[in-house]
Amino acid sequence: MADTTNAEKPISVHSLVFRSLKRTHDLFVANQNTPVLPDETANSISRKIKAKDQYGTVLTLPKGMKPHVKNTAETNETTTAEAKNDDTSNNNDEETVNESLTTTNADGSTTASPMSNALVLASKPQQTSNQLQALVSRKPASVMPKPQWHAPWKLMRVISGHLGWVRCVDVEPANEWFVTGAADRVIKIWDLASGTLKLSLTGHVSTVRGVAVSTRQPYLFSAGEDKQVKCWDLECNKVIRHYHGHLSAVYALSLHPTLDILVSCGRDSVARVWDMRTKAQIHCLTGHTNTVADVKTQAADPEVVTGSHDSTIRYWDLVAGRTYCTLTHHKKSVRALAIHPKWHAMASASPDNIKQWKFPKGEFIQNLSGHNAIVNALAVNADNVLVSGADNGSLNFWDWKTGYNFQRLQTIPQPGSIDPEMGVYAMTFDHSGSRLITCEADKTIKIYKEDETATEQTHPVDWAPNIFKRKRF
């Protein structure tokens, strides 16, 4: 018969519950997260030991060399009562350190390390704890630097000829003429100096949304809401190539400056990279979740930049055909992009504000706030003048470096137009940077130029060095 005398007695549920309550009490009531109070004496000893360990070889001056730095205690002749108390505590700390910083000789005797004025440790500041805390928490105020002076811009010429909203513009590399596309499905070429019509090209069956003139061949590229991307030979004024593949309206296109590559984007949420000669699609750049409103190309990285209505900007690796950087700072749809012709930077426009970025990693530079409208177009020239145009007909001129808004203009609609037809849909500077060409909803093209009579005395910069708090994003 088995021995059951030593069998464990069963534990009641009541006891188990109370054991669990005790463990819970010990776990959550214990003051385990209370930080340890700082020990000034230990911290002072640690700093001095670290200083002797790292700078022990230079603590002693060579013979015949005079000390260059005097002890700070000798220069302070007048001290307050609190400062004297601090000095006494410092002396006590130094005595403790001197006791700890002793060296052992070969015979077993200990000698104190010789002190020198070759390297003087920073003494405790002669201030109370409240004053010290105020100095530590105080941050230097940001002050906007004085912006560069720019001459004000004025309307120079109004060109009429289109029968619909003018949606896109580009300037020829020789700076002799420019091309526009409009909702009347016609592409028109204008003389830049006189503003006269030189040529009209028909072939699209819907609104023309993008035009680009090649700098390497006598070709003109156009894209429209009819899903078509066309290549025009300007020697015979005919379409010589079609690029098929877009599933919806094409909103913008851009030509690579050094490669025979064309990039187009549109309402199908992708950007497509085309071989200019073979008409083959090299890449389909997918990743955006809404309409891709604008695309820009450049020779340096990133070679392709897109802005979308999903409020993101993407930098693309052209070789791999995928995104390598996504900027999510905007809170509303990104409708326009502009790359600075001299600096390795860009600007993006959204209804919330305009933002500036550095290439190639997309570091945020600053916000340009104040254009409270839906910004449809951006343009920047080599003189650091950034212009933004909105759907309410407003034009804001900014200094690129400081983000200062030095001028605001309101377009005047063509006689016979209604007030809603004041939107600015596209704009660009000519290659000299002295003419601004805008495409507007009143079916006109307006050319602006700088006021030659303006000087820094007649039109001073209305600026004061106000302290401001710059937003992080």
Buried (B, 14 or more C-beta within 10 A) or exposed (E): EEEEEEEEEEEEEEEEEEEEEEEEEEEEEEEEEEEEEEEEEEEBBEBBEEBBEEEEEEBBBEEEEEEEEEEEEEEEEEEEEEBEEBBEBBEEBBEBBEEEBEEEEEEEEEEEBEEEBBBEBEBBEBBEEEEEEEEEEEEEEEEBEEBBBBBBBBBEBBBEBBEBBBBBBBBBEEBEBBBBBBBBBBBBBBEBEEBEEEEEBEBBEBBBBBBBBBEEBEBBBBBBBBBBBBBBBBEEEEBEBEBEBBEEBBBBBBBBBEBBBBBBBBBBBBBBBBBBEEBEBBBEBBBBEEBBBBBBBBEEBBBBBBBBBBBBBBBBBBEEBEBBBEBEBBEEBBBBBBBBEEBEBBBBBBBBBBBBBEBEEBEBBBBBEBBEBBBBBBBBBBBBBBBBBBBBBBBBBBBBBBBBBBBEBEBBBBEEBEEEBBBBBBBBBBBEBEBBBBBBBBBBBBBBBBEEEBEEEEBEBEBEEEEEEEEEE
